[in-house]
Amino acid sequence: MLKEIQQAIDDLYPEMVERRRYLHQHPELSFQEYKTAKYIADFYEELGLPYETNVGGNGVVARLKGGKPGKTIALRADFDALPIQDAKDVPYKSQVPNVMHACGHDGHTATLMMLAKALKKFQEEMPGTVVFLHQHAEEYAPGGAKPMIEAGILDDVDAVFGNHLWATTPLGTIQTSTGAFMAGADRFELTIQGQGGHGGYPHETKDALVIGSQVVAQLQTIVSRNIDPLDAAVITVGKFTAGNAFNVIADTAELIGTVRYFKSETQEQIIKKMKQVVKGICEANGVSFEFHYEKGYPPLVNHAEEATLVLKAAENVTGVENAEETMPVMGGEDFAYYMLEKPGAFFFTGAEKDGNHYPHHHPHFDFDERAMPIAAKTLISAYLAYQKEHK
């Protein structure tokens, strides 16, 4: 049956591309994906599968109950976009100013929708139940996975699998890890209140820009001089705002950034040290400050048995040339919450486009659309392999 399903997926490739490009042209930000959610729900209405809307927010969940007994397995795709201006010169360029699908979620959505359409033809032959999880708000903590789980979407689910189109990996490659796969992702904000003044009289001021610069430099030594070099961690200041004129010393400075880690003890060590650094520098310069640290998504840790199953299942997928275990990456994913609740695995599907190495979250981001059917076929191959192993 897998061979016939794969052919059905390939036959739906033109529609898969069409739907992906429609979504790419009409992106919506996290927690604002109302039209996208309706688009997904309308698809399942037309397909004739039972579905729920407003699950944990804007989530949409559909089900296909097979004609044969078996396990209930969830397959997840996210559908939110990012606050980035689309800089590509393509016919399907985003039509929404300063919003674009710069991480492939449009492709994830089209992939899962077309997989559902392909499977509908084989419903009576299918073992178990497929749960199609269309998740909102992956990009912005607290994310959509946690409230969807709290709404009960996993209550009767035996396992969960998810895919991410990975635009910096060659087409035809499936990658995953049998353990830690993606980092925990936290956020911090620091506001320094100095004393502004004339640029020619610095001795009469407390320069928030200079003090903020000292903080940025010192934060970098936390990882390089306090964390075991074999224990991966990152502190990145992504935004630094201070001053508004060439001859005025900044009164305030705002720093916003992210922390990435794999071990909870490393996370706590970083938080403790960051507080010491900020307090020490600000007190030494005689300024006040507000420091807020928000714990975000936990590390995504695959279940070894299910991750191994994905790699073996991928070997039976047309279009896959290489299925391999890979090193963890420092990107974050709220799929991690599913892995805390149920067995499963998350994997990357290579989607590099014509040697284009624009990374995820880049204004020129795009991916090879031929990766979508490979992702769909890998998901269903893993689904069927799990059913076979857990009869």
Secondary structure, DSSP 8 states (H G I E B T S, - for coil): -HHHHHHHHHHTHHHHHHHHHHHHHS--BTT--HHHHHHHHHHHHHHT--EEEEETTTEEEEEEE-SEEEEEEEEEEE--BBS------STT--SSTT-B--SSHHHHHHHHHHHHHHHHTTGGG-EEEEEEEEE---SSTT-SHHHHHHTTTTTT-SEEEEEEEETTS-TTEEEE-SSEEE-EEEEEEEEEE-B-EETT-GGGSB-HHHHHHHHHHHHHHHHHHHS-TTS-EEEEEEEEEE-SSTTEE-SEEEEEEEEEESSHHHHHHHHHHHHHHHHHHHHHTT-EEEEEEEEEE--EE--HHHHHHHHHHHTTSTT--EEEE---BS---TTHHHHHHS-EEEEEEE--BTTB---TT-TT----TTHHHHHHHHHHHHHHHHHHHT-
